């Protein structure tokens, strides 16, 4: 069990434990995986274009939703050529996922 002082964001411990359990299932099923981050310049250009479109969507409060926020973060990550910045984008994706799970739990969608 986690140290109670380790996480300060509401719902973060439950989220981290759920992610850890899922990761253990993935490792048991697929083993330790290694894949390229992204392949080819055409793919990067696609990620850049989609990320920009999603940024515009998220600027409109009537259009913004959790899925467009999450997808924007994912496409921004895919458009990033610098590995350190790519890692920052992946951490942002995890933070958005945690916010979504916490919001779902507030709405009564617990497991």
N, C-alpha and C positions, 0 to 999 in steps of 0.2 A: 504494500500500500504506500502511497505517496506521502511525503512530508507535508502536513497541512499548510506550512508557510511557503511551499514551493511555488504555488500558483495563487495569484491575487485576482485574476479576472474571473467573474462568476461563470461557472460551468466549465472552466478550462480543465480542471482535474478529470472530470467525467469524460470530456472530449478526448484528452490525451490517453486515458486508459482505454477508451473504445478504439482509438486509432492504433494503439499498441497491440491490442488483441487482434484487430484486423490484419495488421502487419505480420503478426506471428502466423495467422492462417495463410497469408500469401506466401510467406517463406516456406511453410510446410508443404504447400501445394506446388510452388514454382521454383523453390530454391532461391539462392542469392542471385539476383538478376543484374545484368549490365547491358545497357542499350545506349545508342547514340542519343544525345539531347535533341537534335533536330537534323534533318537531312536536306541538303540542297537549297540554293538561293531562291528558287520559286516558292518553296514552302515558307521561308522567312518573309518574303514579300506578301504572301497571303496572310500571315499572322499580323504583319504591320497594318494591312488594309482593314482587316476585321477588327483589330484592336481600336483603330481610329473610329470606325463606325459604332462600336460599342461605347466608346467615350462619349460620342455625341448623343447616343441613346440615354446614357446615364446622366447627362446634363439636364435632361427633361424629367422633372419629378413625376410626371404622369406616365412615363415609360419605364422608369428605373424599377428594377425588382432584383431579388437576390440572384437569380440566374444570369441577368445581364451584368451584374457586378462581378460575379464569379467568372463568367466567360471573358470579360474584359481583362481581368487579372491573368487568366490563363493565356490569352492571346498576346498580352504584353510580354509575358515570360517567353513565349515562343518567338517573339520578335527580337529578343535580347541576344546579342552576340557575345557579350562579356559574361564569362561564367560566374564571376562574383555578383554581378547585377542580376543574372538569371537566378542565382540562389536567393537573392533578396526578393525577387518576384515570387518564387515558390513559397517563401515564408509568408508573403502577403496572401497567397492563395490559401494557405493553412489557416491564417487568421480570419479570412472571410468565411471559410468552412466552419470554423468554430463559432463565429457569430450566427451563421445560419442554423447550426445545430442548437445553439442556445435559444434562438428565436422559436424554432420548432418545438423545443421542450416546453417553452412558456405557453405555446399553443396546445400543449397536451399530446404531442407526438412521440413521447418517450417510448423506448423499446418495450 
